[in-house]
Amino acid sequence: MQLGKNGVTDNFVETLKTYFKTRDIVKISVLKSAGHSKEKVKEYSEKILDKLGVYYTSKMIGFVIVIRKWRKPKR
């Protein structure tokens, strides 16, 4: 999945939720148009986790956000 200049929108989060119905891990690559800095990627990661809930964790590898779904809350 790719995150573009619109950033984290409600539509983007809904698409993520539908992906997690069949997958446990989703990789999101942050494009240059979304703001190519480490701080911006971390900010996007936090926004996504806030909107998804406590059953998800994230990890940043460069400009890629890896989000994983767990059976139990991880926070």
N, CA, C and O of each residue as an XYZ file, in Angstrom:
300
protein
N       0.841     -1.169      0.000
C       0.000      0.000      0.000
C       0.890      1.237      0.000
O       2.024      1.200      0.477
N       0.368      2.320     -0.535
C       1.151      3.550     -0.606
C       0.405      4.693      0.056
O      -0.817      4.803     -0.050
N       1.160      5.541      0.741
C       0.615      6.729      1.382
C       1.109      7.940      0.612
O       2.312      8.190      0.544
N       0.179      8.697      0.030
C       0.549      9.810     -0.833
C       0.324     11.165     -0.199
O       0.319     11.303      1.024
N       0.137     12.164     -1.047
C       0.062     13.554     -0.591
C      -1.161     13.861      0.259
O      -1.150     14.839      1.006
N      -2.222     13.049      0.169
C      -3.408     13.295      0.993
C      -3.191     12.906      2.441
O      -3.939     13.349      3.313
N      -2.196     12.098      2.717
C      -1.901     11.696      4.090
C      -2.864     10.633      4.588
O      -3.424      9.865      3.805
N      -3.046     10.601      5.895
C      -3.906      9.603      6.531
C      -5.329     10.147      6.561
O      -5.660     11.004      7.381
N      -6.159      9.645      5.666
C      -7.558     10.059      5.599
C      -8.437      8.933      6.128
O      -7.957      7.826      6.375
N      -9.723      9.218      6.302
C     -10.661      8.185      6.761
C     -10.768      7.060      5.742
O     -10.877      5.890      6.110
N     -10.736      7.411      4.473
C     -10.807      6.414      3.413
C      -9.590      5.492      3.445
O      -9.716      4.286      3.230
N      -8.421      6.055      3.711
C      -7.194      5.271      3.799
C      -7.284      4.268      4.950
O      -6.882      3.114      4.800
N      -7.808      4.701      6.092
C      -7.939      3.830      7.257
C      -8.953      2.717      6.986
O      -8.738      1.573      7.386
N     -10.044      3.045      6.315
C     -11.042      2.020      5.983
C     -10.450      0.971      5.040
O     -10.735     -0.218      5.180
N      -9.633      1.403      4.087
C      -8.966      0.469      3.190
C      -8.021     -0.439      3.972
O      -7.941     -1.637      3.701
N      -7.312      0.126      4.937
C      -6.434     -0.676      5.792
C      -7.221     -1.736      6.552
O      -6.793     -2.886      6.642
N      -8.361     -1.351      7.094
C      -9.186     -2.301      7.850
C      -9.651     -3.453      6.979
O      -9.713     -4.592      7.443
N      -9.979     -3.176      5.721
C     -10.390     -4.260      4.834
C      -9.203     -5.159      4.491
O      -9.380     -6.366      4.322
N      -7.997     -4.597      4.384
C      -6.803     -5.412      4.159
C      -6.580     -6.366      5.326
O      -6.202     -7.519      5.120
N      -6.810     -5.896      6.545
C      -6.547     -6.712      7.720
C      -7.576     -7.817      7.926
O      -7.400     -8.649      8.817
N      -8.624     -7.855      7.148
C      -9.567     -8.968      7.232
C      -8.944    -10.248      6.690
O      -9.329    -11.345      7.097
N      -7.984    -10.118      5.774
C      -7.354    -11.300      5.183
C      -5.859    -11.390      5.461
O      -5.245    -12.405      5.131
N      -5.253    -10.370      6.053
C      -3.811    -10.349      6.291
C      -3.504    -10.008      7.743
O      -4.331     -9.424      8.444
N      -2.301    -10.381      8.187
C      -1.847    -10.015      9.527
C      -0.841     -8.872      9.489
O      -0.698     -8.137     10.467
N      -0.138     -8.716      8.356
C       0.884     -7.683      8.226
C       0.640     -6.887      6.938
O       0.390     -7.464      5.880
N       0.716     -5.562      7.041
C       0.580     -4.692      5.868
C       1.753     -3.725      5.861
O       2.081     -3.123      6.883
N       2.385     -3.579      4.693
C       3.482     -2.629      4.530
C       2.956     -1.405      3.784
O       2.301     -1.528      2.749
N       3.249     -0.237      4.321
C       2.818      1.027      3.716
C       4.070      1.816      3.357
O       4.856      2.174      4.234
N       4.253      2.082      2.085
C       5.393      2.898      1.677
C       4.950      4.354      1.579
O       3.937      4.670      0.954
N       5.722      5.228      2.205
C       5.412      6.659      2.219
C       6.100      7.295      1.012
O       7.324      7.249      0.885
N       5.305      7.882      0.139
C       5.833      8.487     -1.080
C       6.448      9.857     -0.798
O       6.190     10.459      0.244
N       7.253     10.336     -1.724
C       7.895     11.647     -1.561
C       6.881     12.775     -1.456
O       7.122     13.761     -0.760
N       5.753     12.642     -2.138
C       4.740     13.698     -2.126
C       4.070     13.833     -0.753
O       3.441     14.853     -0.472
N       4.200     12.811      0.101
C       3.589     12.866      1.430
C       4.500     13.540      2.438
O       4.093     13.759      3.579
N       5.705     13.869      2.052
C       6.653     14.468      2.977
C       7.698     13.436      3.353
O       7.448     12.562      4.182
N       8.835     13.535      2.760
C       9.852     12.494      2.904
C      10.847     12.858      3.994
O      11.990     13.211      3.704
N      10.415     12.771      5.253
C      11.316     12.962      6.385
C      10.951     11.927      7.444
O       9.810     11.469      7.507
N      11.911     11.567      8.263
C      11.685     10.540      9.290
C      10.621     10.986     10.292
O       9.822     10.174     10.758
N      10.614     12.264     10.617
C       9.627     12.772     11.570
C       8.213     12.651     11.016
O       7.279     12.297     11.735
N       8.071     12.949      9.731
C       6.754     12.869      9.083
C       6.259     11.423      9.040
O       5.077     11.160      9.263
N       7.171     10.483      8.751
C       6.798      9.067      8.702
C       6.358      8.593     10.082
O       5.386      7.846     10.201
N       7.065      9.021     11.123
C       6.689      8.652     12.489
C       5.325      9.232     12.856
O       4.522      8.576     13.520
N       5.071     10.457     12.421
C       3.787     11.102     12.672
C       2.648     10.329     11.992
O       1.596     10.108     12.592
N       2.865      9.925     10.744
C       1.857      9.125     10.028
C       1.611      7.799     10.736
O       0.468      7.358     10.857
N       2.674      7.169     11.199
C       2.555      5.896     11.897
C       1.703      6.033     13.154
O       0.849      5.188     13.422
N       1.931      7.088     13.922
C       1.157      7.319     15.141
C      -0.310      7.602     14.830
O      -1.196      7.116     15.533
N      -0.576      8.384     13.779
C      -1.961      8.674     13.386
C      -2.695      7.406     12.990
O      -3.848      7.205     13.371
N      -2.023      6.540     12.217
C      -2.646      5.297     11.765
C      -2.976      4.409     12.953
O      -4.069      3.846     13.019
N      -2.048      4.274     13.890
C      -2.289      3.437     15.066
C      -3.412      3.985     15.934
O      -4.196      3.216     16.491
N      -3.499      5.305     16.056
C      -4.590      5.909     16.836
C      -5.946      5.590     16.226
O      -6.911      5.341     16.949
N      -6.022      5.595     14.911
C      -7.299      5.339     14.242
C      -7.641      3.861     14.168
O      -8.821      3.511     14.136
N      -6.637      2.975     14.141
C      -6.901      1.537     14.039
C      -7.305      0.922     15.379
O      -8.248      0.133     15.432
N      -6.615      1.267     16.447
C      -6.962      0.723     17.757
C      -5.799      0.030     18.441
O      -4.659      0.106     17.983
N      -6.103     -0.659     19.561
C      -5.058     -1.237     20.409
C      -4.555     -2.594     19.933
O      -3.580     -3.103     20.486
N      -5.178     -3.192     18.937
C      -4.760     -4.504     18.459
C      -3.668     -4.427     17.395
O      -3.334     -5.439     16.779
N      -3.119     -3.260     17.177
C      -2.137     -3.066     16.103
C      -0.845     -2.453     16.657
O      -0.870     -1.650     17.589
N       0.283     -2.853     16.056
C       1.570     -2.248     16.370
C       2.245     -1.873     15.062
O       1.913     -2.409     14.005
N       3.197     -0.947     15.140
C       3.877     -0.524     13.917
C       5.379     -0.513     14.119
O       5.881     -0.448     15.241
N       6.079     -0.579     12.998
C       7.529     -0.552     12.980
C       7.935      0.219     11.734
O       7.353      0.031     10.666
N       8.931      1.085     11.870
C       9.382      1.872     10.721
C      10.708      1.326     10.217
O      11.648      1.127     10.986
N      10.767      1.092      8.927
C      12.009      0.669      8.272
C      12.221      1.642      7.118
O      11.615      1.497      6.057
N      13.076      2.625      7.329
C      13.276      3.655      6.313
C      12.006      4.465      6.131
O      11.507      5.067      7.081
N      11.484      4.480      4.915
C      10.246      5.199      4.628
C       9.080      4.232      4.441
O       8.120      4.534      3.733
N       9.173      3.065      5.083
C       8.120      2.058      5.038
C       7.607      1.843      6.458
O       8.387      1.690      7.398
N       6.273      1.834      6.598
C       5.635      1.549      7.877
C       5.071      0.137      7.787
O       4.281     -0.166      6.893
N       5.480     -0.724      8.714
C       4.976     -2.096      8.769
C       4.009     -2.169      9.937
O       4.389     -1.921     11.082
N       2.749     -2.513      9.647
C       1.725     -2.589     10.688
C       1.301     -4.042     10.842
O       1.032     -4.737      9.863
N       1.248     -4.484     12.098
C       0.897     -5.867     12.384
C      -0.327     -5.915     13.286
O      -0.468     -5.110     14.206
N      -1.205     -6.865     13.012
C      -2.415     -7.055     13.804
C      -2.193     -8.215     14.780
O      -1.671     -9.263     14.400
N      -2.595     -8.020     16.039
C      -2.455     -9.036     17.070
C      -3.821     -9.465     17.555
O      -4.810     -8.759     17.359
N      -3.875    -10.618     18.186
C      -5.148    -11.108     18.748
C      -5.484    -10.416     20.064
O      -6.655    -10.226     20.391
N      -4.446    -10.038     20.821
C      -4.637     -9.366     22.098
C      -4.108     -7.939     22.016
O      -3.198     -7.670     21.232
N      -4.650     -7.025     22.799
C      -4.112     -5.649     22.777
C      -2.654     -5.621     23.189
O      -2.252     -6.351     24.095
N      -1.850     -4.783     22.531
C      -0.420     -4.710     22.792
C      -0.010     -3.449     23.535
O       1.179     -3.289     23.812
N      -0.906     -2.560     23.870
C      -0.533     -1.313     24.554
C      -0.691     -1.423     26.037
O      -0.420     -0.465     26.760
